[in-house]
Amino acid sequence: MADVVQYRLERMVDELDDLERCGIFNRREIAEIVKQRRKFEYRLKRPSPLKQDFIAYIDYETQLDALRRLRKKAATRELLRQGKEKTKTRKSVSDFAPVARIMEIYRLAVMRYKGDVELWFRYLEFCRQRKNGRMKKVLAQVIRFHPKLPGVWIYAAAWEFDHNLNVAAARALMQSGLRMCPNSEDLWVEYLRMELTYLNKLKARKVALGEDKGTLVRDKKNADEKQWKEENKDLFMSLDDEEKENNNHGSDEESENKLDLFSEHASGILQTIYSGAIQALPSSFSLRKQFLEILEAIEVADSEELRGKILSDMKRDFSADPEYWDWLARLEMSDASSTGEKNDDAMLSKMQKAAQVYEEAIKTVPSAMMFKLYINFLLNLITSESGEADVISVTNHTSSYITDILKVYEKAETMGCLTEELACQYISFYTQLGRLEEAKKVAEKLCSGKLSDSLQLWVLRVSLEIRRTTKNSLSTSKADALSIFELFRTVLTKMSMSKAESLWIMALKFFGNQKKYFEKLIELSLNAVAKYGGSENGFSLSSAVVNFILQKDGLKHARVVYKRFLALPHPGLALYKNCIELESNLASLGNEDSLVNARKLYEAALATYDQDTSLWKDYHSLETKLGTSETAAAIYWRARKSLKDSAVVFNSPDQL
């Protein structure tokens, strides 16, 4: 390995001598360069060189070459200023060697890591930037190693088309790529763009030679001006119009024929590629959209017929897809903005056409997704008028949209397409309008229907009730408190504890200062724990109640409540751990009663969960800190005895 490295360094002698002779680097800098290159060369000659080794070497050589070029330019400017050099500086070996070395490092890297596409593209970009003659060979190699990668074919064809100016080679590469990757949308789209770009270049060449006029690129501004002048030609009539018209009639007709020839050719290309693309990718909706966008950006013969064909094919193939209908409706609105029609009547007409598309879509695809897209479309119209806000203001412009949205929600409910998400949006929309009573009625109706098990709906309904009762005053009347408690009772007895976590927390906070209903809520929680059992992990209702009472009424009341929970058949491990933590924290502050209570809690928990390793460890840790060595050792041997069949085996008390 040392011989190979030494040989490669000796081959750099001519380059280094030239750098010193030209005054670009001094001897000490050259010694440092040799030192760095030797280090990198040894890295590359390891049995398994890393990709980062190659990249680091390339980066070093690239920066070194940039510094060399800067110093050479500075030296040349200095010579010219002194008048010592009047001719162009001839290139020497030090000008060619850096690029050749970097190319060689890249070659070694890609041969070592043939599957690294990013490394190949770095290699290609370097060749392109330095205009190196090895570019074509590298492209052939990367295509050979990655023939199934569409980006490789596109890059190779773009280089042939833009830099090598070889249209035939670019076309051949694109067609080969489509044979290898027929399911690539990007390849089909870029192939069409390339053919149309080439045709437009031919058209521009004819225009530059004075043999034709115009381009294939559609200029909407010029088209509008031409149409306006055509409609108002009487305003621009001059005395010699008739003579000019007779003189130019022949040339205009000839130019029109040539323009039609190019337009027909472009139309044929688009039809051919479009047919091949939809045959290869019949289920690609985005591909059709991109073809339509390209068609609308250029001037081709029979463009309206082509547009109609593409739209009819999309309707035939994607009529069951909600995304298609949403795109088609928004296309109506985009047509209004692209044609420059900004007055209210034109926008209203386009909005009505979009709404008709959505109505047809609802009949064709009656799904929750379709209703969601329709509603989002109308909501976007409202936010564009009034801006985003928590409260929607009703104006002349937004009132019709609001009515339409409410009708769509009602239709979704009637057709059975109202999901939990749409139902929550329905209620929230009424709330944003400030119509709380109607929101309350809708929530009641939905919570008593097929969505009665929806937690989010119940949370919204309870929130609306609380908001309504506290709207005018902070205190709640007895009748309202009773009504809200009965609502809580209905849903909390209906749903499991883990599912109704947010409702339990909401109820505790709301009735925290109302002793009568708070006691009833505790009874409800006791019944729920007795019915469903306590939680082993995750949300624990009993722990939440104990912690809330601890913060509200203090330790004494918290102990009373957690003892009531622990007296139930299955209080749950989570409650034991929560109570143990409560008592242990107080015991660490010197409270003897809390230490006694903590030991009792540990014993009660271990009577049921004697195979829980963490419980034994915590108990041993408590005795180690607050008990005696005898009690800690006793817990250790009890744990060893209980956990003898467990996967966890302790060798010493310190490991427990």
KEVEX-226097 format. One record per residue (C-alpha): residue number from 1; x, y, z; residue in one letter. Coordinates in Angstrom, 1 decimal. Example, Ala and Ser with C-alpha at 12.3 -4.5 7.8 and 13.67 -1.06 7.14 Angstrom:
<rs>
  resi       X       Y       Z  resn
     1    12.3    -4.5     7.8     A
     2    13.7    -1.1     7.1     S
</rs>
This chain:
<rs>
  resi       X       Y       Z  resn
     1     0.0     0.0     0.0     M
     2     2.8     2.4     0.8     A
     3     4.5     1.8    -2.6     D
     4     1.2     2.6    -4.4     V
     5     0.8     5.8    -2.4     V
     6     4.4     6.8    -3.0     Q
     7     4.0     6.2    -6.7     Y
     8     0.9     8.4    -6.9     R
     9     2.6    11.2    -5.0     L
    10     5.7    11.0    -7.3     E
    11     3.4    11.5   -10.3     R
    12     2.5    14.9    -8.8     M
    13     6.0    16.2    -8.8     V
    14     5.7    18.1   -12.2     D
    15     2.5    19.8   -11.1     E
    16     4.0    20.9    -7.7     L
    17     7.2    22.1    -9.4     D
    18     5.1    24.2   -11.8     D
    19     3.1    25.7    -8.9     L
    20     6.3    26.7    -7.1     E
    21     7.9    28.1   -10.3     R
    22     4.8    30.2   -11.1     C
    23     4.9    31.6    -7.6     G
    24     1.4    30.4    -6.8     I
    25     2.4    28.4    -3.7     F
    26     5.7    28.5    -1.7     N
    27     7.7    25.5    -0.6     R
    28     6.1    25.3     2.9     R
    29     2.6    25.4     1.4     E
    30     3.6    22.7    -1.1     I
    31     4.9    20.5     1.8     A
    32     1.5    20.9     3.5     E
    33    -0.3    19.9     0.3     I
    34     1.9    16.8     0.0     V
    35     1.1    15.9     3.6     K
    36    -2.6    16.3     3.1     Q
    37    -2.6    14.3    -0.1     R
    38    -0.6    11.5     1.4     R
    39    -3.1    11.3     4.2     K
    40    -6.0    11.1     1.8     F
    41    -4.2     8.6    -0.4     E
    42    -3.7     6.2     2.5     Y
    43    -7.3     6.5     3.4     R
    44    -8.4     5.5    -0.1     L
    45    -6.0     2.5    -0.1     K
    46    -7.5     1.0     3.0     R
    47    -9.2    -2.4     2.5     P
    48   -12.7    -0.8     2.9     S
    49   -12.5     3.0     2.2     P
    50   -15.6     5.0     3.3     L
    51   -17.6     7.2     1.0     K
    52   -16.8    10.1     3.2     Q
    53   -13.1     9.5     2.5     D
    54   -13.6    10.1    -1.2     F
    55   -15.9    13.1    -0.6     I
    56   -13.4    14.7     1.8     A
    57   -10.5    14.2    -0.7     Y
    58   -12.7    15.8    -3.5     I
    59   -13.6    18.7    -1.4     D
    60   -10.0    19.4    -0.4     Y
    61    -8.9    19.3    -4.1     E
    62   -11.8    21.5    -5.2     T
    63   -10.9    24.1    -2.6     Q
    64    -7.2    23.9    -3.4     L
    65    -7.9    24.4    -7.1     D
    66   -10.2    27.4    -6.4     A
    67    -7.4    28.9    -4.3     L
    68    -4.9    28.2    -7.1     R
    69    -7.1    30.0    -9.7     R
    70    -7.5    33.0    -7.5     L
    71    -3.8    33.4    -6.9     R
    72    -3.1    32.9   -10.6     K
    73    -5.5    35.6   -11.5     K
    74    -4.0    37.9    -8.9     A
    75    -0.5    37.2   -10.2     A
    76    -1.6    37.9   -13.8     T
    77    -3.2    41.2   -12.9     R
    78     0.0    42.2   -11.1     E
    79     2.1    41.4   -14.2     L
    80    -0.2    43.3   -16.4     L
    81    -0.1    46.3   -14.1     R
    82     3.7    46.3   -14.2     Q
    83     3.6    45.9   -18.0     G
    84     5.8    42.8   -17.9     K
    85     3.3    40.6   -19.8     E
    86     1.2    41.7   -22.7     K
    87     0.1    38.4   -24.2     T
    88    -2.3    35.8   -22.9     K
    89    -0.8    33.5   -20.3     T
    90    -0.3    30.0   -21.6     R
    91    -1.7    27.1   -19.6     K
    92     0.7    24.8   -17.9     S
    93     0.6    21.3   -16.3     V
    94    -0.8    22.8   -13.0     S
    95    -3.9    24.0   -14.8     D
    96    -4.9    20.6   -16.0     F
    97    -3.7    18.3   -13.2     A
    98    -6.3    19.3   -10.5     P
    99    -9.3    18.6   -12.8     V
   100    -7.8    15.3   -13.9     A
   101    -7.1    14.3   -10.3     R
   102   -10.7    15.1    -9.1     I
   103   -12.1    13.2   -12.0     M
   104    -9.9    10.2   -11.1     E
   105   -11.1    10.3    -7.5     I
   106   -14.7    10.5    -8.6     Y
   107   -14.1     7.5   -10.9     R
   108   -12.7     5.5    -8.0     L
   109   -15.6     6.5    -5.8     A
   110   -18.4     5.6    -8.2     V
   111   -16.7     2.3    -9.0     M
   112   -16.6     1.5    -5.3     R
   113   -20.1     2.8    -4.6     Y
   114   -22.0     2.0    -7.8     K
   115   -25.4     2.1    -6.2     G
   116   -25.0     5.6    -4.7     D
   117   -27.0     7.8    -7.1     V
   118   -26.2    11.0    -5.3     E
   119   -22.5    10.3    -5.8     L
   120   -23.1     9.7    -9.5     W
   121   -24.9    13.0    -9.9     F
   122   -22.1    14.9    -8.1     R
   123   -19.7    13.3   -10.6     Y
   124   -22.0    14.4   -13.5     L
   125   -22.4    17.9   -12.2     E
   126   -18.6    18.3   -11.9     F
   127   -18.1    17.1   -15.5     C
   128   -20.8    19.5   -16.7     R
   129   -19.4    22.5   -14.8     Q
   130   -15.9    21.9   -16.0     R
   131   -17.1    21.0   -19.5     K
   132   -15.0    17.8   -19.4     N
   133   -14.9    15.5   -22.3     G
   134   -15.6    12.5   -20.1     R
   135   -19.2    13.6   -19.6     M
   136   -20.6    11.3   -22.3     K
   137   -18.8     8.3   -21.0     K
   138   -20.0     8.9   -17.4     V
   139   -23.6     9.3   -18.6     L
   140   -23.3     5.9   -20.4     A
   141   -21.9     4.3   -17.2     Q
   142   -24.6     5.7   -14.9     V
   143   -27.3     4.6   -17.3     I
   144   -25.8     1.1   -17.4     R
   145   -25.8     0.9   -13.6     F
   146   -29.2     2.6   -13.0     H
   147   -31.4     1.9   -16.0     P
   148   -34.6     1.9   -13.9     K
   149   -34.0     5.4   -12.5     L
   150   -36.1     8.0   -14.5     P
   151   -34.0    10.9   -13.3     G
   152   -30.9     9.5   -15.0     V
   153   -32.6     9.4   -18.4     W
   154   -34.0    12.9   -18.0     I
   155   -30.6    14.3   -17.0     Y
   156   -28.8    12.6   -19.9     A
   157   -31.4    13.8   -22.4     A
   158   -31.3    17.3   -21.0     A
   159   -27.5    17.4   -21.4     W
   160   -27.7    16.2   -25.0     E
   161   -30.5    18.7   -25.8     F
   162   -29.2    21.8   -24.0     D
   163   -25.4    21.5   -23.9     H
   164   -24.5    19.1   -26.7     N
   165   -27.3    20.4   -29.0     L
   166   -28.0    16.9   -30.2     N
   167   -31.8    16.6   -30.5     V
   168   -31.7    13.1   -32.1     A
   169   -29.6    11.7   -29.2     A
   170   -31.8    13.4   -26.6     A
   171   -34.9    11.9   -28.3     R
   172   -33.3     8.5   -28.5     A
   173   -32.4     8.7   -24.8     L
   174   -35.9     9.7   -23.8     M
   175   -37.5     6.9   -25.8     Q
   176   -35.0     4.4   -24.3     S
   177   -35.9     5.7   -20.9     G
   178   -39.6     5.2   -21.6     L
   179   -39.0     1.6   -22.7     R
   180   -37.1     1.0   -19.4     M
   181   -39.4     3.0   -17.1     C
   182   -42.8     3.1   -18.8     P
   183   -44.5     3.9   -15.5     N
   184   -42.6     7.1   -14.8     S
   185   -44.8    10.2   -15.0     E
   186   -41.8    12.5   -15.0     D
   187   -40.4    10.8   -18.1     L
   188   -43.6    11.2   -20.1     W
   189   -44.0    14.8   -19.1     V
   190   -40.4    15.8   -19.8     E
   191   -40.4    14.0   -23.2     Y
   192   -43.4    16.1   -24.2     L
   193   -41.8    19.3   -23.0     R
   194   -38.6    18.4   -24.9     M
   195   -40.4    17.8   -28.2     E
   196   -42.5    21.0   -27.9     L
   197   -39.4    23.0   -26.9     T
   198   -37.6    21.7   -30.0     Y
   199   -40.5    22.6   -32.2     L
   200   -40.7    26.1   -30.6     N
   201   -37.0    26.6   -31.3     K
   202   -37.5    25.7   -34.9     L
   203   -40.4    28.2   -35.0     K
   204   -38.2    30.9   -33.4     A
   205   -35.5    30.2   -36.0     R
   206   -38.0    30.8   -38.8     K
   207   -39.1    34.1   -37.1     V
   208   -35.5    35.2   -36.7     A
   209   -34.9    34.6   -40.5     L
   210   -38.0    36.6   -41.3     G
   211   -39.8    33.6   -42.7     E
   212   -42.5    33.4   -40.0     D
   213   -44.0    35.2   -37.0     K
   214   -45.2    34.3   -33.5     G
   215   -44.3    31.4   -31.3     T
   216   -46.0    28.4   -29.9     L
   217   -46.0    29.8   -26.4     V
   218   -49.4    31.2   -25.5     R
   219   -49.3    34.9   -24.5     D
   220   -52.7    35.7   -22.9     K
   221   -52.0    39.4   -22.8     K
   222   -51.3    39.7   -26.5     N
   223   -54.3    37.5   -27.3     A
   224   -56.6    39.7   -25.2     D
   225   -55.2    42.9   -26.9     E
   226   -55.7    41.4   -30.4     K
   227   -59.3    40.4   -29.5     Q
   228   -60.1    43.8   -28.2     W
   229   -58.6    45.5   -31.3     K
   230   -60.5    43.2   -33.5     E
   231   -63.8    44.0   -31.8     E
   232   -63.0    47.8   -31.9     N
   233   -61.3    48.0   -35.3     K
   234   -63.4    50.9   -36.4     D
   235   -61.7    53.1   -33.9     L
   236   -58.3    52.4   -35.5     F
   237   -59.3    52.7   -39.2     M
   238   -56.9    54.8   -41.3     S
   239   -57.2    56.2   -44.8     L
   240   -54.8    53.8   -46.4     D
   241   -56.1    50.6   -44.7     D
   242   -57.6    49.2   -47.8     E
   243   -54.4    49.6   -49.8     E
   244   -52.3    48.0   -46.9     K
   245   -54.7    45.2   -46.6     E
   246   -54.5    44.3   -50.2     N
   247   -50.7    44.5   -50.2     N
   248   -50.2    42.4   -47.0     N
   249   -53.0    39.9   -47.6     H
   250   -50.8    37.4   -49.4     G
   251   -47.9    37.5   -46.9     S
   252   -50.3    37.2   -43.9     D
   253   -52.0    34.2   -45.5     E
   254   -48.6    32.6   -46.1     E
   255   -47.5    33.2   -42.5     S
   256   -50.8    31.8   -41.2     E
   257   -50.3    28.7   -43.2     N
   258   -46.8    28.2   -41.8     K
   259   -48.1    28.9   -38.3     L
   260   -50.8    26.3   -38.8     D
   261   -48.2    23.9   -40.0     L
   262   -46.2    24.2   -36.7     F
   263   -49.4    24.2   -34.7     S
   264   -50.6    21.0   -36.4     E
   265   -47.2    19.4   -35.8     H
   266   -47.3    20.3   -32.1     A
   267   -50.9    19.0   -31.9     S
   268   -49.8    15.7   -33.4     G
   269   -46.9    15.3   -31.0     I
   270   -49.1    16.0   -28.0     L
   271   -51.7    13.5   -29.2     Q
   272   -49.2    10.8   -29.8     T
   273   -47.4    11.2   -26.5     I
   274   -50.6    11.6   -24.6     Y
   275   -52.0     8.3   -26.1     S
   276   -48.8     6.4   -25.1     G
   277   -48.8     7.9   -21.6     A
   278   -52.4     7.0   -20.7     I
   279   -51.8     3.6   -22.1     Q
   280   -48.8     3.1   -19.9     A
   281   -50.3     4.8   -16.8     L
   282   -54.1     4.5   -17.1     P
   283   -54.7     5.2   -13.4     S
   284   -52.5     8.3   -13.0     S
   285   -54.6    11.4   -12.4     F
   286   -51.7    13.8   -11.9     S
   287   -50.3    12.8   -15.3     L
   288   -53.5    13.9   -17.0     R
   289   -53.4    17.2   -15.1     K
   290   -49.8    17.9   -16.2     Q
   291   -50.7    17.2   -19.8     F
   292   -53.6    19.6   -19.6     L
   293   -51.5    22.3   -18.0     E
   294   -49.0    22.0   -20.9     I
   295   -51.8    22.2   -23.5     L
   296   -53.1    25.4   -21.9     E
   297   -49.7    27.0   -22.0     A
   298   -49.1    26.5   -25.8     I
   299   -50.8    27.4   -29.1     E
   300   -51.7    24.2   -31.0     V
   301   -54.2    23.3   -33.7     A
   302   -57.5    22.0   -32.4     D
   303   -56.5    22.9   -28.8     S
   304   -60.2    23.0   -27.7     E
   305   -60.8    19.5   -29.1     E
   306   -57.7    18.2   -27.4     L
   307   -58.7    19.8   -24.2     R
   308   -62.2    18.3   -24.4     G
   309   -60.7    14.9   -25.2     K
   310   -58.5    15.0   -22.1     I
   311   -61.3    16.2   -19.9     L
   312   -63.7    13.5   -21.2     S
   313   -61.0    10.8   -20.7     D
   314   -60.5    12.0   -17.1     M
   315   -64.2    11.9   -16.4     K
   316   -64.5     8.4   -17.9     R
   317   -61.5     7.1   -15.8     D
   318   -61.8     9.0   -12.6     F
   319   -65.5     9.8   -12.1     S
   320   -65.4     7.7    -8.9     A
   321   -62.5     9.6    -7.4     D
   322   -63.5    12.6    -5.2     P
   323   -60.1    14.2    -6.0     E
   324   -61.1    14.5    -9.7     Y
   325   -64.3    16.3    -8.9     W
   326   -62.6    18.7    -6.5     D
   327   -60.0    19.5    -9.2     W
   328   -62.6    20.0   -11.9     L
   329   -64.6    22.4    -9.7     A
   330   -61.6    24.4    -8.8     R
   331   -60.6    24.4   -12.5     L
   332   -63.8    26.5   -13.2     E
   333   -62.6    29.1   -10.6     M
   334   -59.1    29.1   -12.0     S
   335   -60.4    29.7   -15.5     D
   336   -62.1    32.8   -14.2     A
   337   -58.9    34.2   -12.7     S
   338   -56.8    33.3   -15.7     S
   339   -59.1    35.1   -18.2     T
   340   -58.9    38.3   -16.2     G
   341   -62.6    38.3   -15.2     E
   342   -62.4    40.0   -11.8     K
   343   -65.9    41.6   -11.6     N
   344   -68.4    40.2    -9.1     D
   345   -70.9    38.9   -11.7     D
   346   -68.2    36.9   -13.6     A
   347   -66.8    35.4   -10.3     M
   348   -70.4    34.6    -9.1     L
   349   -71.1    32.8   -12.4     S
   350   -67.9    30.8   -12.1     K
   351   -68.7    29.9    -8.5     M
   352   -72.1    28.7    -9.5     Q
   353   -70.5    26.5   -12.2     K
   354   -68.1    25.1    -9.6     A
   355   -71.0    24.4    -7.3     A
   356   -72.9    22.6   -10.1     Q
   357   -69.8    20.4   -10.5     V
   358   -69.8    19.6    -6.8     Y
   359   -73.6    18.9    -6.9     E
   360   -73.0    16.4    -9.7     E
   361   -70.1    14.9    -7.8     A
   362   -72.3    14.3    -4.7     I
   363   -74.8    12.4    -6.8     K
   364   -72.1    10.4    -8.5     T
   365   -69.8     9.8    -5.5     V
   366   -71.9    10.2    -2.4     P
   367   -69.1     9.9     0.2     S
   368   -67.9    11.8     3.3     A
   369   -64.7    12.8     1.4     M
   370   -66.7    14.4    -1.3     M
   371   -68.8    16.4     1.1     F
   372   -65.6    17.4     3.0     K
   373   -64.0    18.7    -0.2     L
   374   -67.2    20.6    -1.2     Y
   375   -67.4    22.3     2.3     I
   376   -63.7    23.2     2.2     N
   377   -64.1    24.8    -1.2     F
   378   -66.9    27.0     0.2     L
   379   -65.0    27.8     3.4     L
   380   -62.1    28.9     1.3     N
   381   -64.4    31.4    -0.5     L
   382   -65.5    32.8     2.9     I
   383   -62.0    33.1     4.3     T
   384   -60.9    34.9     1.1     S
   385   -63.7    37.4     1.6     E
   386   -63.5    38.0     5.3     S
   387   -60.1    36.5     6.3     G
   388   -59.4    33.8     8.8     E
   389   -61.1    34.5    12.2     A
   390   -62.6    32.6    15.1     D
   391   -65.9    34.4    14.4     V
   392   -67.2    34.6    10.9     I
   393   -68.8    37.9    10.0     S
   394   -71.9    37.8     7.8     V
   395   -71.8    40.2     4.9     T
   396   -73.5    40.5     1.6     N
   397   -70.8    38.5    -0.1     H
   398   -70.5    35.7     2.5     T
   399   -74.2    35.2     3.4     S
   400   -74.9    33.2     0.3     S
   401   -71.8    31.0     0.9     Y
   402   -72.9    30.4     4.5     I
   403   -76.3    29.3     3.4     T
   404   -74.8    26.9     0.9     D
   405   -72.4    25.4     3.5     I
   406   -75.3    24.8     5.9     L
   407   -77.3    23.1     3.1     K
   408   -74.3    20.9     2.2     V
   409   -74.1    19.8     5.9     Y
   410   -77.8    19.1     6.0     E
   411   -77.5    17.1     2.7     K
   412   -74.6    15.1     4.1     A
   413   -76.7    14.3     7.2     E
   414   -79.7    13.3     5.1     T
   415   -77.6    11.0     2.8     M
   416   -75.8     9.4     5.8     G
   417   -72.4    10.7     4.9     C
   418   -71.9    12.7     8.1     L
   419   -68.8    11.4     9.8     T
   420   -67.5    12.4    13.3     E
   421   -65.1    14.9    11.7     E
   422   -67.8    16.5     9.6     L
   423   -70.3    16.6    12.5     A
   424   -67.8    18.4    14.7     C
   425   -67.1    20.9    11.9     Q
   426   -70.9    21.3    11.5     Y
   427   -71.3    22.3    15.1     I
   428   -68.2    24.4    15.1     S
   429   -69.4    26.3    12.1     F
   430   -72.6    27.3    13.9     Y
   431   -70.4    28.4    16.8     T
   432   -68.2    30.6    14.6     Q
   433   -71.4    32.2    13.3     L
   434   -72.4    33.0    16.9     G
   435   -75.6    30.9    16.6     R
   436   -75.2    29.0    19.8     L
   437   -78.8    27.8    20.1     E
   438   -78.7    26.2    16.7     E
   439   -75.4    24.7    17.4     A
   440   -76.8    23.2    20.6     K
   441   -79.8    21.7    18.8     K
   442   -77.6    20.2    16.1     V
   443   -75.3    18.7    18.8     A
   444   -78.3    17.2    20.7     E
   445   -79.7    15.7    17.5     K
   446   -76.3    14.2    16.4     L
   447   -75.5    12.9    19.9     C
   448   -78.8    11.0    20.0     S
   449   -78.3     9.5    16.6     G
   450   -75.8     7.1    15.0     K
   451   -72.9     9.2    16.3     L
   452   -73.9     8.8    19.9     S
   453   -70.6     7.0    20.7     D
   454   -68.5     9.9    19.4     S
   455   -66.4    11.4    22.2     L
   456   -65.6    14.6    20.3     Q
   457   -69.3    15.3    19.7     L
   458   -70.1    14.9    23.4     W
   459   -67.2    17.2    24.3     V
   460   -68.6    19.8    21.9     L
   461   -72.1    19.4    23.3     R
   462   -71.0    19.8    26.9     V
   463   -68.8    22.7    26.0     S
   464   -71.7    24.4    24.3     L
   465   -73.9    23.9    27.4     E
   466   -71.2    25.3    29.7     I
   467   -70.6    28.2    27.4     R
   468   -74.3    29.0    27.2     R
   469   -74.8    28.9    31.0     T
   470   -71.8    31.0    31.8     T
   471   -72.3    33.5    28.9     K
   472   -73.9    36.2    31.0     N
   473   -72.5    35.4    34.4     S
   474   -69.6    33.5    35.9     L
   475   -71.9    31.6    38.4     S
   476   -74.2    28.8    37.3     T
   477   -77.9    28.6    38.4     S
   478   -79.1    25.4    40.1     K
   479   -81.2    24.4    37.2     A
   480   -78.3    24.8    34.8     D
   481   -75.9    23.0    37.1     A
   482   -78.4    20.1    37.4     L
   483   -78.9    20.0    33.6     S
   484   -75.1    19.9    33.0     I
   485   -74.6    17.2    35.6     F
   486   -77.3    15.0    34.1     E
   487   -75.6    15.5    30.7     L
   488   -72.3    14.5    32.2     F
   489   -73.9    11.5    34.0     R
   490   -75.4    10.3    30.7     T
   491   -72.2    10.3    28.8     V
   492   -69.9     9.2    31.6     L
   493   -72.0     6.1    32.4     T
   494   -72.2     5.3    28.8     K
   495   -68.5     5.4    27.8     M
   496   -65.5     3.6    29.2     S
   497   -63.1     5.5    31.5     M
   498   -60.1     5.5    29.1     S
   499   -62.2     6.8    26.2     K
   500   -63.9     9.5    28.3     A
   501   -60.7    10.9    29.9     E
   502   -61.2    14.4    28.7     S
   503   -64.9    14.5    29.8     L
   504   -63.9    13.3    33.3     W
   505   -61.3    16.1    33.6     I
   506   -63.8    18.6    32.3     M
   507   -66.4    17.5    34.8     A
   508   -63.9    17.7    37.8     L
   509   -62.9    21.2    36.8     K
   510   -66.4    22.4    36.3     F
   511   -67.9    21.0    39.5     F
   512   -64.8    21.5    41.7     G
   513   -66.4    24.4    43.6     N
   514   -69.9    22.8    43.8     Q
   515   -69.7    20.4    46.7     K
   516   -73.1    18.8    46.1     K
   517   -72.4    17.8    42.5     Y
   518   -68.7    17.1    43.2     F
   519   -69.7    14.4    45.7     E
   520   -72.0    12.9    43.2     K
   521   -69.2    13.0    40.6     L
   522   -67.0    11.0    43.1     I
   523   -69.7     8.5    43.5     E
   524   -70.0     8.2    39.7     L
   525   -66.2     7.6    39.5     S
   526   -66.4     5.0    42.3     L
   527   -69.1     3.1    40.4     N
   528   -67.1     3.4    37.1     A
   529   -64.0     1.9    38.7     V
   530   -66.0    -0.8    40.4     A
   531   -67.6    -1.6    37.0     K
   532   -64.6    -1.4    34.7     Y
   533   -61.8    -2.0    37.1     G
   534   -58.8     0.2    37.7     G
   535   -56.1     0.9    35.2     S
   536   -52.8    -0.9    35.2     E
   537   -51.1     1.9    33.2     N
   538   -52.1     4.9    31.1     G
   539   -55.1     7.1    32.3     F
   540   -56.3     6.3    35.7     S
   541   -59.6     7.9    36.8     L
   542   -59.1     7.2    40.4     S
   543   -55.6     8.8    40.3     S
   544   -57.0    11.8    38.6     A
   545   -59.7    12.2    41.3     V
   546   -57.2    11.8    44.1     V
   547   -54.7    14.3    42.6     N
   548   -57.5    16.8    42.0     F
   549   -58.8    16.5    45.6     I
   550   -55.2    16.8    46.9     L
   551   -54.7    20.1    45.1     Q
   552   -58.2    21.3    46.1     K
   553   -58.8    20.1    49.7     D
   554   -55.4    18.8    50.9     G
   555   -53.9    15.5    52.0     L
   556   -56.5    14.6    54.6     K
   557   -59.4    14.5    52.1     H
   558   -57.2    12.9    49.5     A
   559   -56.4    10.0    51.9     R
   560   -60.1     9.5    52.6     V
   561   -60.9     9.3    48.9     V
   562   -58.0     7.0    47.9     Y
   563   -58.9     4.6    50.7     K
   564   -62.4     4.4    49.2     R
   565   -61.0     3.6    45.8     F
   566   -58.6     1.0    47.3     L
   567   -61.5    -0.8    49.0     A
   568   -62.9    -1.6    45.6     L
   569   -62.2    -5.1    44.2     P
   570   -59.7    -4.1    41.4     H
   571   -58.4    -0.6    42.1     P
   572   -55.5    -0.9    39.6     G
   573   -51.8    -0.7    39.8     L
   574   -51.7     2.9    38.6     A
   575   -53.7     4.0    41.7     L
   576   -51.3     2.1    44.0     Y
   577   -48.3     3.7    42.5     K
   578   -49.8     7.2    42.6     N
   579   -50.8     6.8    46.3     C
   580   -47.3     5.4    47.1     I
   581   -45.6     8.3    45.4     E
   582   -47.8    10.7    47.4     L
   583   -47.0     9.1    50.7     E
   584   -43.3     8.6    49.9     S
   585   -42.8    12.2    49.1     N
   586   -44.2    13.2    52.5     L
   587   -42.2    10.4    54.2     A
   588   -39.0    11.8    52.8     S
   589   -39.8    15.1    54.5     L
   590   -39.9    13.3    57.9     G
   591   -43.6    12.4    58.2     N
   592   -43.7     9.1    60.1     E
   593   -47.4     8.5    59.4     D
   594   -46.7     8.7    55.7     S
   595   -43.9     6.1    55.9     L
   596   -46.3     3.7    57.7     V
   597   -48.9     4.4    55.0     N
   598   -46.4     3.9    52.2     A
   599   -45.4     0.5    53.6     R
   600   -49.0    -0.5    53.9     K
   601   -49.7     0.5    50.3     L
   602   -46.6    -1.5    49.1     Y
   603   -47.8    -4.6    51.0     E
   604   -51.3    -4.2    49.6     A
   605   -50.0    -3.7    46.1     A
   606   -47.6    -6.7    46.3     L
   607   -50.4    -8.9    47.5     A
   608   -51.8    -8.6    44.0     T
   609   -48.9    -7.6    41.8     Y
   610   -46.1    -9.7    43.3     D
   611   -44.4   -10.3    39.9     Q
   612   -44.0    -6.6    39.2     D
   613   -40.2    -6.0    39.4     T
   614   -40.4    -2.2    39.5     S
   615   -42.7    -2.4    42.5     L
   616   -40.1    -4.5    44.4     W
   617   -37.3    -2.1    43.4     K
   618   -39.2     1.0    44.5     D
   619   -40.1    -0.7    47.9     Y
   620   -36.4    -1.7    48.4     H
   621   -35.3     1.8    47.5     S
   622   -37.8     3.3    50.1     L
   623   -36.5     1.0    52.8     E
   624   -32.8     1.8    51.9     T
   625   -33.4     5.5    52.2     K
   626   -35.9     5.8    55.0     L
   627   -35.8     2.3    56.8     G
   628   -33.0     0.2    58.3     T
   629   -30.6    -2.2    56.7     S
   630   -32.6    -5.1    58.2     E
   631   -35.8    -4.0    56.6     T
   632   -34.1    -3.4    53.3     A
   633   -32.5    -6.8    53.4     A
   634   -35.8    -8.4    54.3     A
   635   -37.4    -6.8    51.2     I
   636   -34.5    -8.0    49.0     Y
   637   -34.9   -11.7    50.1     W
   638   -38.7   -11.5    49.7     R
   639   -38.2   -10.2    46.2     A
   640   -35.7   -13.0    45.4     R
   641   -38.2   -15.5    46.6     K
   642   -41.2   -14.1    44.8     S
   643   -39.4   -13.4    41.5     L
   644   -37.6   -16.7    41.3     K
   645   -39.5   -17.7    38.1     D
   646   -39.1   -14.2    36.7     S
   647   -36.7   -13.3    33.9     A
   648   -35.1   -10.8    36.1     V
   649   -32.6   -12.3    38.6     V
   650   -30.8   -10.2    41.2     F
   651   -27.3   -11.2    42.4     N
   652   -27.0    -8.7    45.2     S
   653   -29.1    -6.2    47.2     P
   654   -27.4    -3.4    45.4     D
   655   -28.8    -4.5    42.1     Q
   656   -32.3    -4.5    43.2     L
</rs>
